[in-house]
Amino acid sequence: MELTTTLIILGVCAAGFAFSAWRTSRPSDPIKGPRLIPWTSLAILFGMGALLMLVHVANIAGIETGQGRF
C-alpha cells in the first residue's frame, strides 16, 4: 500500500477515534432513549486501526518492526 493511502486511512481512523471517544464521554440522556451505537467499541476499533497504520508508516519509512531475521 502506498504512503498516501496509508496516511489517508490513518487520518480517518484518528478522526473516527476522536469523535467516538467524544461521544462515549457524553452523559446518557434517558429522555432520548438508549444509545443505539456502541461508541466505546467503535473508539477501540478506530484506535486499533490508527495504531496499525502508524506501524505501517514506520515500516514504509524503513524501521523494521516485528521479529527480525538474524
Sequence and secondary structure as in RCSB ss.txt:
>XXXX:A:sequence
MELTTTLIILGVCAAGFAFSAWRTSRPSDPIKGPRLIPWTSLAILFGMGALLMLVHVANIAGIETGQGRF
>XXXX:A:secstr
  HHHHHHHHHHHHHHHHHHHHHHHS   TTT    S HHHHHHHHHHHHHHHHHHHHHHTT   S    
